[in-house]
Amino acid sequence: MDINNILLASVSLGSMGLVFGAGLAYASKKFAVEIDPRALEIREILPGANCGGCGFPGCDGFANAVVEGRAPVNGCPVGGAETAQKIGKIMGIEVEEGVRKVARVICAGDNTKCMEKYEYFGIQDCRAAAMLGGGSKSCSYGCLGLGTCVEACQFDAIRITDGKIAKIDPDKCTACGKCIEVCPKQVIQFVPYDQEVIVDCNNKEFGKTVKEKCNVGCIGCQICVKTCPFDAIEFSNNLAKINYDKCTNCMLCAEKCPTKAIYANFENRKKAEIIEEDCVGCTLCKKVCPVDAIEGELKQKHKVKEDVCIGCGACEQKCPRNAIKMK
């Protein structure tokens, strides 16, 4: 073997390495993309879920979008209000505290309440099942309960009940929206975390048809619309829907619904309490109470009839002396 050839090859390769290295170093400086240091700070405080719930490709994409003004500081659904406050501080923006929202399966028609059209033995995926005549469930708007949303959720917030229907744990839900994206029935929606009253039906068919398929479906009777003292229930496409901005969680609609299509957490129903020493007997609370649950004459101490009170809070808001508390 010629030693000169070996030396020549080594020198050539070394020289080429130096040239290419210098070229790469020059290119890295010449074409370097400057990164706003604020984006790096934001990236550090983000939860790192990379779920895409913000609408951007991962946490890096969201951090850059915030700095560039393409995303709101409270756009991370996983981080929530606490993360939004930290991002706002970095950006020098005051962040208003918004209403926390979580995903919910708007369907209560499990296999004990909603009939099946046929027995399904195919792939355990809601999208696959929905291709066969809309799925085995007689209600074409109902949850199929095969767990596609469970697989999509990165936070273990969804389970399939014994009745073959999906249920979401609001305390674990981060509102990333992945379950909504994969649900072929569009039966998952965002609702306020503190909402105690929800229409748990998505069926837009006429009442008779709904009743033939499901025991807990909305039949469009509009009793809830007429019952609500706060005009918080709207009706369209044969389906009742709650306007959460107007709803006071009084739960009257749920009490009156003949098919129990409206969910209400009655255990959390509040009652008004009048602090006697602060009450001046102005009767304003009595006038605004929609169910006549307050008794007392002008300039006398008022009392709440607990068995009548629906916990709507209208009296508390109206009291000029802050003499009413909801408990």
Buried (B, 14 or more C-beta within 10 A) or exposed (E): EEEEEEEEEEEEEEEEEEEEEEEEEEEEEEEEEEEEEBBBBBBEBBBEBBBBBBEBEBBBBBBBBBBEEEBBBBBBBBBBBEBBBBBBBBBEBEBEEEEBBBBBBBBBBBBEBBBEBEEBEEEEBBBBBBEEEBBBBBBBBBBBBBBBBBBBBBBEBBBBEEBBBBBBEBEEBBBBBBBBEBBBBEBBBBBBBEBBBBBBBBBBBEBEBBBEBBBBBBBBBBBBBEBBBBEBBEBEEBBBBBEBEEBBBBBBBBBBBEBBBBBBEEEEBBBBBBEEEEBBBBBBBBEBBBBEBBEBEEEEBBBBBEEEBBBBBBBBEBBEEEBBBBE
